[in-house]
Amino acid sequence: MVATQLVDPDVSGTIRMLDELGVPADRVATPSTVAETAAALAAGRVAVVADGAAVDWSAADVLVEATGRIEAGHGYADTALDHGVHVVMVSKEIESVAGVALSAKARAAGLRYLPGDGDQPANLLRLVAWVLDCGFDIVALGKSSEYDLAFDPATGVVDQAGTTVDAPGLADLLELGDRPLETVEARAAQVASLKRSAAADHCEMTVVSLYTGARADVEGMHYPVARPHELADLYATREDGGLIGRTGSVDVFSMLRLPGEASFAGGVFVVVRTGDPVTWETLRGKGHVVSRDGRYACIYWPYHFMGVETPLTIAAAVDGTSSVAEPRQHTVLAARSASALAAGTTFRVEGHHHEIAGVAPVIVDPDDHGVAPYYLLSGARLVADVAPGELVRLDDLADVPAAALAAYRTGLALGV
């Protein structure tokens, strides 16, 4: 398995990366046409190109799409399929908008379109497949947020990826106690000044929804501040004292950990009904996470190794060993206005987490093409005022990326 063509506007930066990885300069070419790329590949060199215009698709088996940008990413994936090239989709942003249509196009052409192993959506889909093969009834599924809440009882300080807050009250909230939901509410109050919700989390859970049909219990997700051994209790149904009102919900939790404790590492989890208290009491004794009443268990993988695992998906795309379900637009990652938005406002996707100022990401049900997918706002302009708390709708927007919008509508038309 060899990466022969790398596409990045930052050609010089990509060349520096290759040098750091031990690829000498004389093995790297920077062609600007397809013919030049073909010649470089024939000479055994790695082609680094600034855009797709110089890609030699005839020499590619798989495209790994990782731009995170709607227009570019959708364009690359769509073009790859037109040229008979399998697609491994790492860009959750493109997946959330156009994944259903791209998958359908791939299947119609006898190609494979797969979410990339290593990031949470594909990892969670693999875990869910195993859980269902074992015959479990799923109550909740999800992941931990990107950054832990590392709490030091000695100082009363919480550190979230270098941002610290004083939260001495957490010292008295380290166990769930007799009122678990009140405890997690009190924990959240202690860290209220920290930004724990991210568009990336909502996007990843929307992708999981496409492939599983799972929906969010509440549109912004619960985000409990929790420790891993508590997940089976917290993600029980409401009638059993937990958070979940809709069985089979996607969610995200913020991991609370103490000095010296291992991280959940942005890993994934599934909470199931046990149905067999004798067996699960034995498993509890072996350290597995079982709710205090014995009715629920949490099965989890405390890791996501991102690009380290992606070659597994590349191989599966070529040899056809993947068993990923065909996605459908069960939910939409939408944008709810955080304040009044005036006509003329232009939206930009910015920052490490690819977020849009002025709107909050929410997971909602689709409604006859009306709700605008969050990442279709990228570069779009409002043509109507949007009141605080309202969803941005497609009719409110101009300059929406046309090809990605068409793909979204194609996916919607396939139904669920």
C-alpha positions as CSV (number, residue, x, y, z in Angstrom):
1,M,0.0,0.0,0.0
2,V,1.6,3.2,-1.2
3,A,0.4,6.9,-1.2
4,T,1.4,8.0,-4.6
5,Q,-0.4,11.3,-5.0
6,L,-0.9,13.8,-2.3
7,V,-3.2,16.8,-2.9
8,D,-2.8,19.9,-0.7
9,P,-2.7,23.6,-1.5
10,D,0.3,23.8,0.8
11,V,2.7,22.0,-1.5
12,S,5.8,23.1,0.3
13,G,4.4,22.1,3.7
14,T,3.5,18.7,2.3
15,I,7.1,18.3,1.0
16,R,8.5,19.2,4.4
17,M,6.2,16.6,5.9
18,L,7.5,13.9,3.5
19,D,11.1,14.9,4.3
20,E,10.3,14.4,8.1
21,L,8.9,11.0,7.2
22,G,12.1,10.0,5.5
23,V,11.0,10.5,1.8
24,P,14.0,12.2,0.1
25,A,13.5,15.2,-2.1
26,D,14.6,13.3,-5.2
27,R,11.6,11.0,-4.8
28,V,9.1,13.9,-4.8
29,A,7.7,15.6,-7.8
30,T,5.4,18.7,-8.0
31,P,3.6,18.2,-11.3
32,S,0.9,20.7,-12.6
33,T,-0.7,18.5,-15.2
34,V,-2.1,15.0,-15.4
35,A,0.6,14.1,-17.9
36,E,3.3,15.3,-15.7
37,T,1.8,13.4,-12.8
38,A,1.7,10.2,-14.8
39,A,5.4,10.6,-15.8
40,A,6.4,11.2,-12.1
41,L,4.5,8.1,-11.0
42,A,6.1,6.0,-13.8
43,A,9.5,7.2,-12.5
44,G,8.6,5.9,-9.0
45,R,8.2,9.4,-7.5
46,V,5.5,10.7,-5.1
47,A,3.4,13.4,-6.8
48,V,2.5,16.4,-4.6
49,V,-0.2,18.6,-6.3
50,A,-2.0,21.7,-5.3
51,D,-5.4,20.6,-6.5
52,G,-7.3,17.9,-8.3
53,A,-6.6,19.2,-11.8
54,A,-3.3,17.3,-11.9
55,V,-4.5,14.1,-10.3
56,D,-3.9,11.0,-12.5
57,W,-7.0,9.1,-11.5
58,S,-6.1,6.1,-13.7
59,A,-3.2,5.4,-11.4
60,A,-5.3,5.5,-8.2
61,D,-7.2,2.7,-6.5
62,V,-8.5,4.7,-3.5
63,L,-9.1,8.3,-2.6
64,V,-8.7,9.2,1.1
65,E,-10.7,12.4,1.4
66,A,-9.6,14.5,4.4
67,T,-10.0,18.2,3.5
68,G,-12.9,18.8,5.9
69,R,-14.1,21.4,3.3
70,I,-17.5,20.9,1.8
71,E,-17.0,22.1,-1.8
72,A,-13.5,20.7,-2.2
73,G,-14.1,17.5,-0.4
74,H,-17.3,16.7,-2.2
75,G,-15.8,17.5,-5.5
76,Y,-12.8,15.2,-4.9
77,A,-15.0,12.3,-3.8
78,D,-17.5,12.7,-6.6
79,T,-14.7,12.9,-9.2
80,A,-13.0,9.9,-7.8
81,L,-16.2,7.8,-8.2
82,D,-16.6,9.1,-11.8
83,H,-13.2,7.7,-12.5
84,G,-13.8,4.3,-10.9
85,V,-11.9,5.0,-7.7
86,H,-13.0,3.8,-4.3
87,V,-13.5,6.5,-1.6
88,V,-12.5,6.4,2.1
89,M,-14.2,9.4,3.7
90,V,-12.4,10.9,6.6
91,S,-14.1,14.3,6.4
92,K,-17.1,14.0,8.6
93,E,-18.3,17.4,7.3
94,I,-18.7,16.1,3.8
95,E,-20.1,12.8,5.1
96,S,-22.8,14.6,7.1
97,V,-24.1,16.5,4.0
98,A,-23.3,14.3,1.0
99,G,-22.4,10.9,2.4
100,V,-25.7,9.3,1.5
101,A,-25.6,10.3,-2.1
102,L,-21.9,9.5,-2.5
103,S,-22.5,6.0,-1.0
104,A,-25.4,5.4,-3.4
105,K,-23.3,6.5,-6.3
106,A,-20.5,4.2,-5.3
107,R,-22.8,1.2,-5.0
108,A,-24.4,1.9,-8.3
109,A,-20.9,1.9,-9.9
110,G,-19.7,-1.3,-8.1
111,L,-17.4,0.8,-6.0
112,R,-16.9,1.2,-2.2
113,Y,-17.5,4.3,-0.2
114,L,-16.4,3.9,3.4
115,P,-16.0,6.0,6.6
116,G,-12.3,5.9,7.6
117,D,-11.3,3.7,10.5
118,G,-9.5,5.5,13.3
119,D,-11.9,8.4,13.8
120,Q,-14.9,8.0,16.1
121,P,-17.7,7.4,13.6
122,A,-16.1,4.4,11.9
123,N,-14.8,3.0,15.2
124,L,-18.3,3.3,16.8
125,L,-19.9,1.7,13.8
126,R,-17.5,-1.3,14.1
127,L,-18.3,-1.6,17.9
128,V,-22.0,-1.3,17.2
129,A,-21.8,-4.1,14.6
130,W,-20.0,-6.4,17.1
131,V,-22.6,-5.5,19.8
132,L,-25.5,-6.3,17.5
133,D,-23.9,-9.5,16.4
134,C,-23.8,-10.5,20.0
135,G,-27.5,-10.0,20.2
136,F,-27.6,-7.0,22.6
137,D,-30.3,-4.4,22.8
138,I,-28.7,-1.0,22.5
139,V,-29.9,1.8,24.8
140,A,-27.3,4.5,24.0
141,L,-24.1,4.9,21.9
142,G,-21.5,7.6,21.6
143,K,-18.1,8.8,22.5
144,S,-16.2,11.0,24.9
145,S,-15.6,14.6,23.9
146,E,-12.2,15.5,22.5
147,Y,-10.7,16.9,25.7
148,D,-10.9,15.4,29.2
149,L,-11.7,17.4,32.3
150,A,-8.6,16.7,34.4
151,F,-9.4,17.5,38.0
152,D,-6.9,17.8,40.8
153,P,-8.6,17.5,44.2
154,A,-5.5,18.9,45.9
155,T,-5.8,22.3,44.1
156,G,-9.5,22.2,43.2
157,V,-8.5,23.1,39.6
158,V,-9.9,21.5,36.4
159,D,-7.7,21.5,33.3
160,Q,-9.3,21.1,29.8
161,A,-6.6,21.1,27.2
162,G,-4.7,23.8,28.9
163,T,-7.7,26.0,29.9
164,T,-8.1,25.9,33.7
165,V,-10.9,26.8,36.0
166,D,-11.3,26.7,39.7
167,A,-13.9,24.0,40.6
168,P,-13.3,23.0,44.2
169,G,-16.9,21.7,44.5
170,L,-16.0,18.8,42.3
171,A,-14.2,17.2,45.2
172,D,-17.6,16.4,46.8
173,L,-19.0,15.2,43.5
174,L,-16.6,12.5,42.5
175,E,-19.2,9.7,43.0
176,L,-22.7,9.7,41.6
177,G,-24.4,9.1,44.9
178,D,-28.1,8.3,45.3
179,R,-29.2,11.0,42.8
180,P,-27.0,10.5,39.7
181,L,-28.7,13.1,37.5
182,E,-28.5,15.8,40.2
183,T,-24.8,14.9,40.6
184,V,-24.0,15.4,36.9
185,E,-26.0,18.6,36.9
186,A,-23.9,19.9,39.8
187,R,-20.7,18.8,38.1
188,A,-21.7,20.7,34.9
189,A,-22.4,23.8,37.0
190,Q,-18.8,23.6,38.4
191,V,-17.3,23.7,34.9
192,A,-19.9,25.9,33.3
193,S,-17.3,28.4,32.1
194,L,-15.6,25.8,29.9
195,K,-16.8,25.2,26.3
196,R,-17.4,21.4,26.3
197,S,-19.7,21.1,23.3
198,A,-18.2,21.1,19.8
199,A,-19.5,21.1,16.2
200,A,-17.2,18.2,15.6
201,D,-18.9,16.0,18.2
202,H,-22.3,16.7,16.7
203,C,-21.1,16.1,13.2
204,E,-19.5,12.7,14.2
205,M,-22.7,11.6,15.9
206,T,-24.7,12.7,12.8
207,V,-22.5,10.4,10.7
208,V,-23.2,7.5,13.1
209,S,-26.9,8.2,12.7
210,L,-26.7,8.0,8.9
211,Y,-25.4,4.4,9.2
212,T,-27.4,3.2,12.2
213,G,-30.6,5.1,12.3
214,A,-29.9,6.3,15.9
215,R,-31.0,9.8,16.8
216,A,-30.1,12.2,19.5
217,D,-32.1,12.1,22.7
218,V,-32.0,15.9,22.8
219,E,-30.8,17.9,19.9
220,G,-27.7,19.4,21.7
221,M,-26.9,16.0,23.3
222,H,-26.6,15.6,27.1
223,Y,-22.9,16.0,27.6
224,P,-22.8,14.6,31.2
225,V,-19.6,15.2,33.1
226,A,-18.9,11.6,33.9
227,R,-16.3,8.9,34.7
228,P,-16.2,5.7,32.6
229,H,-17.4,3.4,35.4
230,E,-20.6,5.5,35.6
231,L,-21.7,5.3,32.0
232,A,-24.0,2.3,32.5
233,D,-25.9,4.1,35.2
234,L,-26.1,7.5,33.4
235,Y,-27.1,6.1,30.0
236,A,-29.9,4.0,31.5
237,T,-33.5,4.9,30.5
238,R,-35.3,7.6,32.4
239,E,-37.6,5.2,34.1
240,D,-34.5,3.5,35.5
241,G,-33.0,6.8,36.7
242,G,-30.9,7.5,33.7
243,L,-30.7,10.2,31.0
244,I,-32.2,8.4,28.0
245,G,-35.7,9.0,26.9
246,R,-35.3,7.6,23.4
247,T,-33.8,4.2,23.3
248,G,-30.9,3.9,20.9
249,S,-29.7,7.5,21.2
250,V,-26.4,8.9,20.3
251,D,-24.6,11.1,22.8
252,V,-21.3,12.5,24.0
253,F,-19.9,12.7,27.5
254,S,-17.2,14.9,29.0
255,M,-14.7,12.6,30.8
256,L,-13.9,13.6,34.4
257,R,-10.6,12.1,35.5
258,L,-8.2,12.5,38.4
259,P,-4.3,12.7,38.4
260,G,-2.8,9.4,37.3
261,E,-6.0,8.0,35.8
262,A,-6.0,7.0,32.1
263,S,-8.0,8.9,29.6
264,F,-10.9,7.6,27.6
265,A,-8.9,9.2,24.7
266,G,-12.0,10.2,22.7
267,G,-13.0,6.6,22.6
268,V,-16.4,5.1,21.9
269,F,-19.0,3.3,23.9
270,V,-22.3,1.4,23.7
271,V,-24.7,0.9,26.6
272,V,-26.8,-2.2,26.4
273,R,-29.5,-4.0,28.4
274,T,-27.9,-7.0,30.2
275,G,-31.0,-9.3,30.3
276,D,-28.9,-11.8,32.3
277,P,-28.1,-10.6,35.8
278,V,-26.2,-13.7,36.8
279,T,-23.7,-13.5,33.9
280,W,-23.3,-9.8,34.3
281,E,-22.6,-10.0,38.0
282,T,-19.8,-12.4,37.1
283,L,-18.6,-9.9,34.5
284,R,-18.9,-7.0,37.0
285,G,-16.5,-9.0,39.3
286,K,-14.0,-9.1,36.4
287,G,-14.0,-5.3,36.1
288,H,-16.6,-4.7,33.5
289,V,-18.9,-1.6,33.7
290,V,-22.3,-2.7,34.9
291,S,-25.0,-0.4,36.3
292,R,-25.7,-0.6,40.0
293,D,-29.0,-2.2,39.4
294,G,-27.5,-4.8,37.0
295,R,-29.8,-3.9,34.2
296,Y,-27.3,-2.1,31.9
297,A,-23.7,-2.6,30.9
298,C,-21.3,-0.3,29.0
299,I,-19.0,-1.8,26.3
300,Y,-16.3,0.6,25.2
301,W,-13.1,1.1,23.3
302,P,-11.1,3.8,25.1
303,Y,-9.1,5.0,22.0
304,H,-9.3,6.5,18.6
305,F,-6.0,6.4,16.7
306,M,-7.2,8.5,13.8
307,G,-4.9,8.1,10.7
308,V,-3.1,5.1,12.3
309,E,-6.1,2.9,11.6
310,T,-7.1,4.3,8.2
311,P,-5.0,1.9,6.2
312,L,-7.4,-0.8,7.4
313,T,-10.2,0.9,5.6
314,I,-8.1,1.5,2.5
315,A,-7.5,-2.3,2.3
316,A,-11.2,-3.0,2.9
317,A,-12.1,-0.7,0.1
318,V,-9.9,-2.6,-2.3
319,D,-10.7,-6.2,-1.2
320,G,-14.4,-5.6,-0.4
321,T,-14.3,-7.0,3.1
322,S,-16.1,-4.1,4.7
323,S,-19.7,-4.7,6.0
324,V,-20.8,-1.1,6.6
325,A,-24.5,-0.6,6.2
326,E,-25.8,1.7,3.4
327,P,-26.4,5.1,5.0
328,R,-29.6,7.1,4.9
329,Q,-30.4,10.7,6.0
330,H,-32.0,9.7,9.3
331,T,-31.0,13.0,10.9
332,V,-29.5,16.4,9.9
333,L,-26.8,18.3,11.5
334,A,-28.5,21.7,11.5
335,A,-27.7,25.2,12.7
336,R,-29.8,27.0,15.3
337,S,-29.3,30.7,15.7
338,A,-27.6,31.7,19.0
339,S,-28.9,35.3,18.6
340,A,-30.7,37.4,16.0
341,L,-29.1,37.0,12.6
342,A,-29.6,39.8,10.0
343,A,-30.0,39.3,6.3
344,G,-26.7,39.8,4.6
345,T,-24.8,37.8,7.2
346,T,-22.2,35.6,5.6
347,F,-21.1,32.4,7.3
348,R,-17.6,31.0,7.6
349,V,-16.4,27.7,8.9
350,E,-13.4,28.5,11.1
351,G,-11.0,27.1,13.7
352,H,-9.7,23.7,14.7
353,H,-13.3,22.3,15.3
354,H,-14.7,23.7,12.1
355,E,-17.4,25.8,13.8
356,I,-19.6,28.6,12.5
357,A,-20.1,31.8,14.5
358,G,-23.6,32.8,15.5
359,V,-25.2,29.4,15.2
360,A,-25.2,26.2,17.4
361,P,-24.9,22.8,15.9
362,V,-27.9,20.6,16.6
363,I,-29.0,17.1,15.5
364,V,-32.6,17.1,14.2
365,D,-34.9,15.1,12.0
366,P,-35.0,16.1,8.3
367,D,-38.1,17.9,7.1
368,D,-38.7,17.9,3.4
369,H,-35.6,19.7,2.3
370,G,-36.3,22.7,4.6
371,V,-33.6,22.6,7.2
372,A,-30.2,23.7,6.1
373,P,-27.4,21.3,6.9
374,Y,-24.8,23.0,9.2
375,Y,-21.9,22.7,6.8
376,L,-23.9,23.9,3.8
377,L,-23.7,27.3,5.5
378,S,-20.0,27.5,4.6
379,G,-19.7,30.6,2.4
380,A,-23.4,31.1,2.2
381,R,-25.2,34.4,2.8
382,L,-28.5,35.1,4.6
383,V,-31.2,36.6,2.5
384,A,-33.7,36.8,5.4
385,D,-33.5,37.6,9.1
386,V,-33.4,34.7,11.4
387,A,-34.8,35.1,14.9
388,P,-32.9,33.9,18.0
389,G,-33.4,30.2,18.6
390,E,-34.6,29.4,15.1
391,L,-33.2,26.9,12.7
392,V,-31.5,28.3,9.6
393,R,-33.4,27.0,6.6
394,L,-32.3,26.6,3.0
395,D,-34.8,29.3,1.9
396,D,-33.0,31.7,4.2
397,L,-29.7,31.3,2.2
398,A,-28.0,32.3,-1.0
399,D,-24.6,31.2,-2.4
400,V,-25.0,27.7,-1.0
401,P,-22.4,25.3,-2.5
402,A,-24.5,24.0,-5.4
403,A,-23.0,20.5,-6.0
404,A,-23.0,19.6,-2.3
405,L,-26.6,20.9,-2.0
406,A,-27.7,18.7,-4.9
407,A,-26.0,15.7,-3.3
408,Y,-27.8,16.4,0.0
409,R,-31.1,16.5,-1.8
410,T,-30.3,13.3,-3.7
411,G,-29.6,11.6,-0.4
412,L,-32.9,12.9,1.2
413,A,-34.9,11.6,-1.8
414,L,-33.6,8.1,-1.1
415,G,-35.7,8.1,2.1
416,V,-34.8,6.2,5.3
